[in-house]
Amino acid sequence: MTLVVRRPRAVLAVLIIAALAAALLVVGAAKSSEALNGKVLILDTTLSSSSSINEQTQAATLGLGADVVTPEQWAAMTTADFAQYDAVVLGDDHCAESDAADVLAAPLANLATWVPAVTGNVFFSTSDAVYHANEGDNEDGATLQITKGLAFAGGSGATGLYFTSSCYGDDAWVGILDAISPGWSANSNESDAIHVTGSAALLMGLDDANLVEYSDSVHHFIESWASDFTVYAIATDEISGGATGAANQGGVASTATVDGPYEAQDGTTGAPVILIRGTNTSPSHILLQDDQTHEVGQTAHLLATVTNPNLEEVVDSALPVGGITVTFTAVSGPNAGKTVQAVTDSDGNATTDYTSALTGADVWQASFVDPDEHTETSNQVTVTWTAAAALPLVVTPHFTG
């Protein structure tokens, strides 16, 4: 008797289908066990429930439910309870000018319980966007800031955080950021000149025009911040006269240019007022998406998006993003040194495809030269190349003689 190794197509197809089915069952089971509940959790002391536009109403526009809890209910929750939610929301109490030590007493008291549940995206702003969505001069922009911020916080597939320092009169709120990731300090400066310096897939469209001319867009400047956060927007001018309440109501105040502490890739300087942490974020006006894995010989698809490459002065509308040359560079990996150029379409998207004959992990970055001749460089993404899967061997007895 002789054994002959064969790969009958019918048997092979059955084995592959069975393997795929088993893999899908495993993936499905994992996803189900970690599923979020499709809601945001809002602390009621931070919710302006009487406002027609607030974090609860805007969560609803995203298809998210909301559980609004009292400080007592918050204190009784476990880490697992918090981890059920798409996002935890500590919002704007309509610029009530209260102390954070009072409004945020519950989350400050049990940081060790709820902060470990926040493993998803974090959106932090020093704006009182709810106040301005209902009372301000740029209601549409403030509303979009709330909506986009919630979409970012709740969009990673893990529990995120949406947090604003509103108009708090003390700095106790900094303790929440330090618990998320240490290294924060702030002051109580105010500004109405906000410039977007970063980008994120879930924040597309939240540009300068949506963040300026609130009469007083922000009420704190960030002086230092955690290294794992990306600066999304800065204040370029400081309101140097007038109280918060007067400024919110259109009071006249003088302004002064802010020289730091942050210098953006487009050459602007200012104080951070929106900072983000999470997936698909970039410190510039060009975003590269996404990490991916392929077998050698397959095709990887790189997508870079140029987002509103503003000049050195804050403008009221986005500049065109089409027709811009983007350079893709493999900075390390088996294809290190490879460069490709592509031109953006009218939406700012530039794409390129490539293959690899070698296994390993390519790290890619994209860049472009903005209208003010600054080279802006994207975040990095990794394309992992694995060996082609070996076909299963099927041993079929074959009798001779």
Secondary structure, DSSP 8 states (H G I E B T S, - for coil): -EEEEE--HHHHHHHHHHHHHHHHHHHHHHHHHT---SEEEEEGGG--TTSSSSHHHHHHHTT-EEEEE-HHHHHH--HHHHTTSSEEEE---SS----HHHHTHHHHHTHHHHGGG--S-EEEE-B-HHHHHHHSS-HHHHHHHHHHHHHHHT-SSS-EEEEE-TT-SSSTTHHHHHHHSS--EEE--BBS-EEE--EEGGGTT--HHHHS-SSS-BS-EEEE--TT-EEEEEE-EEE-SS-HHHHHTT----EEE---SEE-TTS-EEEEEEEEESSSEESSSEEEE--EEEETTS-EEEEEEE-----SS--SS----TT-EEEEEEEESTTTT-EEEEE--TTSEEEEEE--SS-EEEEEEEEEE-TTS-EEEEEEEEEEEE-------EEEEE---
